[in-house]
Amino acid sequence: MITKESKIHFIAIGGSVMHSLALALHQLGVIVTGSDDMIFEPSKGRLNSKGLLPEDVGWSPGRIHKGLDAVILGMHAKEDNPELARARELNVPVYSYPDFIYLQSMNKQRIVIAGSHGKTTITSMIIHVLNYWKRSFDYVVGAQLEGIENTVKLSDDPIIIIEGDEYLTSAIDKTPKFLKYQHHIGLVSGVAWDHINVFPTIDEYVKQFDLFADATPKAGSLIYCEEDDLATVICGKQRMDVASIPYQEHSSIIDNEHTFLQTDHGPIAVQVFGRHNMQNFSGARSVLLKIGITEEQFYQAIPSFKGARNRLELVKKNSYTAIFKDYAHAPSKLAATTKALKEQFQDRMLVACIELHTYSSLNKKFLGQYSDSFESADQPIVYYNPQIIAHKNLEPITKEEVKAAFNRKDLLVFDDINELEHFLLKQNWEGKNLLMMSSGNYHNLSIKVLSDAILQDS
């Protein structure tokens, strides 16, 4: 276990969870150092505020010494990283962050939320409800939440809630992260092929969730959305002494552009919407019921949940236009997010834009997965940056190939951010909503500044 005297160095400290773990350990009094070859906001500012921002960008073996108690290796670091090589030479213990999280939570009840979509939101809902009732617990979540300073918390508390990612652990460990935590309670929100760079076929991708489900221990619980076919096939199997707990979309109604949960206690207004979020409510409730939160307590706490940052997040609105941003990048997320907005605002047109940014979304072999995923948008738009394609060493794609892949004749495709911004600014936005989706940053385009410009007359 870590102590205040521990000295820990982070290789690739700028990652979203890596920098949060560094901040969490710093708060505990651990002596933290770090390095990276690129650090962006908000990681850069948050590290700098605590004096943890590396003085120099890049890797330096001189940062590694025998006085270190551990090195934590981020996914961004390559296998030939010189600091990693130095740590191995000096026999300094090297951990991935999921390995490290497990070591710090071996004596806790571990709850891991997995799934191709919804895992961040479900984890966030659980954290919100537990915080509302002032329960003591630790957590690891992939998005900033209102009311918590950091996305990682480690303490002596007896329970930990972990957002479990199926992506690989590190450059030297090809195990999916969610298998590292050895959950007691596991949840699978849904399974839809992603990460073609490490799981080149859907069968290989699905296999990882099979392994996750099989890792549920005796007397453990496996919770899953039975409205997702693959999740049901995987999690519905009989496993020795494992409680299999299915859940469905929570009953709800939309009234005057507001969503209400239908419950035995009457309608309850909530601040997030869409079918996936109704499923997320049920998934979070199922987990919370297993750890001592009653239904009454859940429904009292959940109306104040505003969602996780960048997950169908309202940027700005006036009386006739609302602008949202979302982390959606995979086909299933694109379809769910656009449908949610269209159903919530049925009397408004929806202009929806997605940035193709991930290795999968920019890969010609995967592009066809986006076919018919844009059905709910009145005006669908795709943006991609050819420089990102070159940086990822992928084969170039053309606008015509993107149009064919999405199977929408009215699809607009931009590969120049200035042209996209000009198009959006010249539109008449009365009676229209805008949705900007990306796991990237639209070539540093500020969605907030864009929203201010669109609604400047409001």
Secondary structure as UniProt FT lines:
FT   TURN            4..5
FT   STRAND          7..11
FT   TURN            12..14
FT   HELIX           16..27
FT   TURN            28..29
FT   STRAND          31..36
FT   TURN            41..42
FT   HELIX           43..49
FT   TURN            50..51
FT   HELIX           61..63
FT   TURN            66..67
FT   STRAND          70..73
FT   TURN            75..76
FT   TURN            79..80
FT   HELIX           82..89
FT   TURN            90..91
FT   STRAND          94..96
FT   HELIX           97..104
FT   TURN            105..107
FT   STRAND          109..114
FT   HELIX           119..132
FT   TURN            133..134
FT   STRAND          138..140
FT   TURN            146..147
FT   STRAND          152..153
FT   STRAND          159..163
FT   STRAND          168..170
FT   TURN            171..172
FT   STRAND          173..176
FT   HELIX           177..179
FT   STRAND          185..188
FT   TURN            196..198
FT   HELIX           202..214
FT   TURN            218..219
FT   STRAND          221..225
FT   TURN            226..227
FT   HELIX           229..235
FT   TURN            240..241
FT   STRAND          243..247
FT   STRAND          252..255
FT   TURN            256..257
FT   STRAND          258..263
FT   TURN            264..265
FT   STRAND          266..270
FT   HELIX           275..290
FT   TURN            291..292
FT   HELIX           295..301
FT   HELIX           302..304
FT   TURN            309..310
FT   STRAND          313..317
FT   STRAND          322..326
FT   HELIX           331..344
FT   TURN            345..347
FT   STRAND          349..356
FT   TURN            359..362
FT   HELIX           364..367
FT   HELIX           368..370
FT   TURN            371..376
FT   STRAND          379..384
FT   HELIX           386..391
FT   TURN            392..393
FT   HELIX           399..406
FT   TURN            409..410
FT   STRAND          412..414
FT   HELIX           417..425
FT   TURN            430..431
FT   STRAND          432..437
FT   TURN            442..444
FT   HELIX           447..454
FT   TURN            455..457
//
